[in-house]
Amino acid sequence: MKRLNIKNFVLALMVVFAFGCEDVLDSPPYAELAPDNVLSSQKGIEALLYSSYDYQYFGGQSKDWVNISECMTDLALIREGGEAGNVAPFSNWTWDYTTPWINNSLWVSRYRSIREANLVIANVDGLDAEQSVKNRILAEARYLRAANYAMLYNLFGPVPLRMSPSEPGDKPRASDEEMLSFIETELDAVVEDLPHPDSRPSGYEYGRATKGSALGYLTKHYLNTRQWQKAAETAQRLMDLDYYELFPDFPTMFMVQNENSPEMVVPFPCTNEANTGGYQNNWFNGAMSQDFLSSPKIPQFERVLPVGTPWPTNFSVRDWVVDSFEEGDTRKNLIVDEYTATNGETKNYRDQRPDNARNMKFFDPNAKGAFHGNDFPYIRFADILLSRAEALNEMSGPNSESVDLLNDVRVRAGVSQYTLGDFASKEELRDAILQERVWEFLSEGKRREDLLRHNMLVSNAQERGIGSAVEYRRVFPIPQNEADTNMAIEQNEGY
C-alpha cells in the first residue's frame, strides 16, 4: 500500500518553506506567498493538506508526546542527556508558560496544522476536480482541524477557534461549550465523506484520514470529556465498520512489515530513511543505552557497529510497571532488562539502578543510525475496545460486554481472562481497565489523559511526593509566545 510521504511533492516543499518558519500568528497573508496555481491545482491543495498532516504528526517528534505524558506520571523517567533537561519540568511538575516543549511540541505544531487545514478549506471550492474529490479533500481538512482542536482542548482547555486564514491575530479563547460543540460536530460530519479504510481511493496514501480516523478521534474525545454514552456509541460505530481487528501477536505488531495492519486506526507513518521527506521514529535510539548491542527479548534486532550510536538519554520504565505484568504476558517481552553489551558482556539494566528497564517496542532491524521506520500508533483498535469497555462501566457498573472487551485484549496478550464475578463494583472494574491500559499502551503517550479523566492525575503525582502537583496543573499554560502575539487571550488560572 502506498504510504503518506508528507513532503513528497516539490509543491509541498514550497508550502513548508513559505509558512513553516513563521510564528503561527506572525505569518504574512497567505495570498502573498502561495501562487494561484498552488491553490487551484489538486497537487497544490494536497501539498497544503500534507503540510497539515506534517504538523499533526508533531513534526516527527512523537517521542516528545510520549515523554511528556509518561514522565509526568508514574510510568517512565529520563535521567541523562539533553532530553532529561527537556523533560525535567514535566517530571517535577514545574513547567510554566516559557517551557519550550509546551510551546513547540504541544501548541505551535497544532496551530500550524490548523492553519494549513484552514487554507485548504478556504480554497478547495476553486479546485478543478470532480465534486467527490473536492468533498473528500474538504473532509480531510476539516478532520485535521477538528482533531487538532480536540488535542488542544485536552492539553489546554478552551483555546481560540481559528476558522479561516484571514482572521486577526488577536482572538479570545472560545467558551467551553463552543469548543466542545465544534469538535464534536466537525468530527461527526466528516465521517460521511471520508473513505472507508477498506476502500481507499487509488493513490490515497496510508496514513491519510478515513472514516475510522474520525470516529477514533471522536471516541477518544468523548471518553476524555466523560461523555460516556457518546463514547460507547461512537466506539461501536467504529467497530461496525467491520474493518478493524486486533493484530494477533503483540510483540511483532509494531514491526515495520506489520505496520499496515487493521489494528491501526490513526497511525503516524515513519520511515528509516533520512532526507526523503518522511519522518523517522527515533524512540528506540533514546531507549537503548550507549553500550547496547542486542537482547534475547528482541532477537530480530542487533545494533550495527560502529554506526547507530544511541543518544545518552536512556528512556526508562519504572520498576512497578515491569513487576506488575502477569506471568506469560507477551507485552512484557518488549521490555528489556538483560542485554549483550558492545564489549560482549551480558548485562542487566535493572541490576544497574532502580527504574532502569527499557521498553523497546519500536525497533527496526533495518534502522539507519538513529532512524527507525516503525509507525507511531496514535490510536489503535485495542484503545477503541477498552474505551467502550470503560464507558459502559462508567454508565452502569460491571457488565458482561465490558468484561468481554477487556478479555479480548487480554487473550491477545496471553494472560488469564476475567469473569463478571471478579468485579464487585464500578471502581474495581475501572481500576482493572486503567491497569490494562498501562500494560497495553506503555510508551504510546496515553497515561496523562487516562489519569486526568478520572481526576487522578494530580493525586497520582502527590502520592509520589511531588509537592508542586496542584489542581491548576491539570492543564498546561498558554505559551508565552502566544500571549505575546495575541492580546485577547487569557492565561489559564494559576499560571
N, C-alpha and C positions, 0 to 999 in steps of 0.2 A: 504494500500500500504506500502510495506517495505520502511523504511527511511534510509538515509545515516547516519551511525554512524561512524564517521571518524576514531576513534581509536578502532574499534571493534575487530580487529584481534591482536593476540599476535605479529604477524609479523609487523603489523603497529607500535606497541609499540617499537619493535626493531629498526625500521627505525627512529622513533621520537627520541629515546634516542641516537641513533648513530649520528644523524645530528642536532637535534633541539637545542642543547645547544651551537653550534658553531656560531661564526660570519659568515656571508654569504660568505665572501671571504677567511676565515681562515680555512675552513674545510679541514681535511685530504682527500686524494684521496678516492673516493667512494669505489674502489675495496678493500681498506684496512678495510672497515667497513661492507660492505654488502656481506654475503656469497653467493656463486654461486646459492644455492637453492632458495634464496630470489629473485634473478634476473631472474631465469629461470622458476619459477612456476607462475601460474596465480594469486594465492593468494598473493605471494610476490610482483609481479608487481602491483597488485591492492592496496596492502598496501602502496606502494610508491605513487600511484595515490591518495589515500585517504589523505596521508600526504600533497600532493599538494593542495587538496581541503581545508584541515585544515588551511593552511596559507592564502589561498584566502579568507576565511571567517573571516579574521582579528584575527585569533586565538580566536574567540569567543567574540571579543571586538567591535562589530558593533556600540556600543554606542559612541566609540571614533570617528568613521567616521561621525556619525550624529552630534556630538557636535562640531567637527572641522568645518564642513560645515555650520552649522546653527548659531553658536555663533560668527563666524567671519563675519556673515551677519546680517540681520535685523530681524531674526525670534526668536532667543532664547538667553537665558543667564543663567549662573550658578554663584551663589554668595557665596556659602558656601562649606565647606568640602574640602577634598583633590582634588576633581575633579575641583573645582574652580581654584586651583593653576595650574592644568594641562592645563585648557582651557584658562587661562588669556592671554598667548601670542597671541592666536588667536583672542580673543575678542578685545584686544588692538592693534592688528596688529604689535606686537613687536617680533614675532618669529625670530629665526636665525638658523644657521646650528647646534647649540647644543641643540635645543628644543627636549626633549625626544620623544614626540608623533610623530614628523616628522620622526625620525629615526625608532622608534619601530612600530608604527601603520601604517605608510604610506610607508616606504621604505623597511625595513627588511622583513616584512611579505610577501610583493610582491615578493622579490627576493628569498626567501625561497621556495615559491610556484613554481617559475620558475625553481629553482634548482631541485626540486623533479620531475617536469614535464620533464626536460631535461634528467634525469636519466632513466625515463620510456621510452622516445623516443629512447635513445641510446641502450636499451636492449630489446625492445619489439619484434624485429625480431627473437631473440633466444627463444622466448616463445613457449612451447609445447602446442599449441592450434590451433583451426581452424582459417583459414585466416580471416574470417569475424570478429572473436573475436579480433584478433590482430589489424585489421583495426579500429575497434571501440575504442579499448584502445588507439591506436596511435592518433586517432582523439580527444579523451578526453584530452590527454596530450597536444596536440597542441592547443586545445581550451583554456586550463588553462593558458598556457604560453602566448598566444596572448591576452587573457582577462586581465591578469596582466599587460602586457605591455601597453594596452590601458588605464588602470587606472594610471599607472606611467606617461604616456605621458600627461594626463590631469593635473596631480599634479605637475610635474617637467619639462615638456618639453622633448626633446630627452634625452635618457639615454643609457647606454651601453646595446647592444643587446647580451646577453649571450645565445648561441645556443647549447652548449654542456657542459657536466660536467667536461671536461678536459681542459677548457680554462684557460689561466693565469689570475691572479688576476688583473693585470694592463690592463685596457681596456678603450679606449676613448669612449665618447658618440657617438652614431650614428648620422648621419645627419637627419634633419627634413624629408627629402624625404625618406631615408631608413626606418625611424621609421614608417611613415605612410604606406608605401608600405608593410612592413612586417605585421603590424596589420591587414590591410585590406585583403591582400592576404590569410593569415592564417585563419582568421575567416570565410572567404567565402569558402575556400577549405574544411574545416572540416564538413560543413553542410551535405554533401553527406553521410558521414559515421557515423554520429551521429543518434541515433534513433529518430523517430517521437515521440513527447510527449504522443501520444495516443497509442503507440505500443512499450513501453519499453520492452526489453527482460526480461525473468524470472530472478529474482534476481538483477535486475538493480534498485538500490535504488533511492527513491525520493530525489532530490537534485543534482543528477549527471547530466551531460550535455546532452542536447537534441538539435535537430535542432533549436528549438525556443531559447534556451540559446545563441547559437552562433549568430543567427540573432538579438537577443535582444541586445547583446553587440555591434554588428556591427552597428545597427541602432543608438544607443546612441553615438558611436564613430563618425559616420558621422555627426550626429547632432552637437556634441560638437566641431567638427572641421569645422563647417559651410559648409559642403558639402551637400547642401540642396537637390539636385536632388537624390543623392545616399541615403540620409537618408529617403526620401519619398519612394523610390523604395524598400529599404530593409524592412522598416516597412510594406509595402504591402506584401512582400514575407512572413513575419511572419504571417500576418493576413490571408493569403491564405492557411496556414497550416490547417485552419478550426478546430482548437482545442481551442484556447484561447478565453475567453469572460470575460466580467465584472461580478464580483460576485454581486448578486442582492442587497445585503444590506451592505452598507459601515461599519456601526459600529460593526457588528459581523464578518466582513471579516477576521480580524486579530486574532480571537479566535482560540485556538488550534484545535477544532473539524472541522474548515473550512480551515485549512492551506494547504490542497492538492488541492485547487480549481484551475480551469483553468485560473484564473486571474494571478497566479504567474508564471512569465516567468523565473526569476532567483531568487529562494529563498535560503536563508542561513538557513538550518534546525537547530532547537534548541530543547532542552529537559528541563524539570523541575527537572531532576534527577542529583545530583552531583555524581562524581566518576564513571560514566558509560561510559566514552569515548565520550559523546556528548557535545554540547555546550548549555549553558543556556542564555536565553535572560534576562538581568538584567536591561533593560531600566526602567521598571515600578518601580523598587526599588529605582532608582535615582530620579524619578519624584514625587513620593508621599512624603509628609512631614512626619516627625517622629511621629506626632500626628494623622496621617490619619487612619481612621477606615473603612469608606465606603462613597459612594456618590450615590445620586439618579440617576446620569447620567450613572453609570455603576452598576446597581443593581445585576449583576451576581457575583460581587466580594465583599468580605468582608475580611479584614485582620484578620488573625488568631493570637490571642494573647496567650501567651506572645512572641511567635516566630515571625519571619518575620519583625524584626526591620528594617525600611528603613535607607538608608545611609543619612547623613546630607548634601545632595548635592542640592536638590530642583531644578531639571531641569525645567526651567520656560519658558513660552511663552510670547512674548511681547504683550502689550495691543492692538497695532494697528492691529495685526493679528486677535485676538479674535473679535475685533469690526468690522472687515471687512466682516465677513461672512453674507450672505443674510439670511433673516428670513426663518426658516424652513430647513436650510441646515443641513442634518443629519451628515455631517462630524464634525460639531461643537459639536455634542453630546458626543464626546470623550474628549473634552476639559473641564476639571473640574474646577469649581470655588467654588461652595457650597459643603461642605462635613461634615460628622459627625466625630468629634474628638474622641480620645480614652477615654476622660472623659465624653462623652455623649453630649457635646455641639455641636450646629450647628455653623459652621464657614464658612467664605468665603475667599478664597485665595486673591481675588482682593481687598478686604477691608483691608487687612493687609499691603500692599505696592504696588506700581506700578509694572507692568510687572511680575505678580506672578501666573497667571493661569497655569494649568498643563495639558499637552497632555498625556492621559493615554490609547492610542490605543493598547498598548501591555500589556494587563493584562491577567492573567491566574488564574481562580478560584481555581485551584489545585496547585498553586505555593507552593514551599517548601523553606521557608525562602526567600532568595534573588533570587531564581532560578525560572524563568518563562519559559514555553515551547513554547511560540509564536515564529514562524519562523520570521526571518528578511527579508522583501521583498525588495531585491536589485533592481530588475526590475519587474514592474507589467505591465499588459496589458494596463491599463489606461495610463501608460507612453508611450507606443508604439502609442496609438491613438493620444495623444497630441503631440508626436514627429512628426507624419505625418502631423497633422494639422499645426504645426509650420513651418515645412519645406515647405509645399505647399504655405503658406502665404508668406514666405521669397522669394520664387521664383516668385510669380505672384500677390501678394497682396490678399485682401479679395476674397474668393471664397466659393462656396456652400459646397464643401466637407470639408474644414477646419472648417466651422461653424457647419456642421453636426457632425463631430468627437468631437468637443468641447461640443456640446449638448449631445452626448452620455454619457459623463462623468457627465454632469450637471443633466441629468434626473435621473441617479442613486443617486445623492445627494439630489434630491427632490427640486431643485430650478428651476427658470424660464429659458426658452430657449431663445437663441439669434436668430435674423434673420440676413441675409446678410446685410440688410439695416442699421443695428446697427453700422456698421464699415465703416467709410469714407476713411480709409487709411490703409496701411500695418502696420503702427505704432500703430494704435488703436487696431487692432486685435492682434498684438504681445503683447501689454500690457494686453489684456484680457486673452491670453493664459498663460502668465507668472503669472498673478494673480491666475488663476485657478490652476496652479501648486503649488502655496503656499498653497491653501486650500486642495488640493488633497494629497500632499506628505509631509505635515508637519511631522517632526520627522523621515523622511526617508533619510535625508542627500543629498538633490538634489539642494539646493538653491545656493551654491557656483558655481556649473557648469552652472546653469541657467543664473546667472548674468554674469558670465565670457564670455559665448559665444556671449553675446550682448554688450560686452565692458561696462558693468555697475557695475562690482564688486568693482573697486576702487572708482568710483564716489559715489556709494551707501554708502561706509564707510565714505568718506569725508563729505557727506551730514549729517552724524550723528556726525560730529565733531571730527573724528579720524584723527589727523594730520599726523600720521605715515603711513597712507594709501597712498602708492605711486605706480607708474605703475610697477616697477620691482617685486612687491609682487603679481602680477598676478599668478606667480608660486612660489613654495616653494624652499628653498635652498637645494642643495645636502648635506646630513647629514655629519657632521664632521667624524663620524666613517668610512664612505665610502671614504672620501677624504684621511683619514689616511692610508687606506689599498690599495687604487687604485691610484697610482701615475700618471696615464694617464688621469684622469678625470678632467674636467674644471668646476669650480663653475658657477652657474647662475649669470648673470650680476646683480650687486647691492649688492650682499652678500659677 
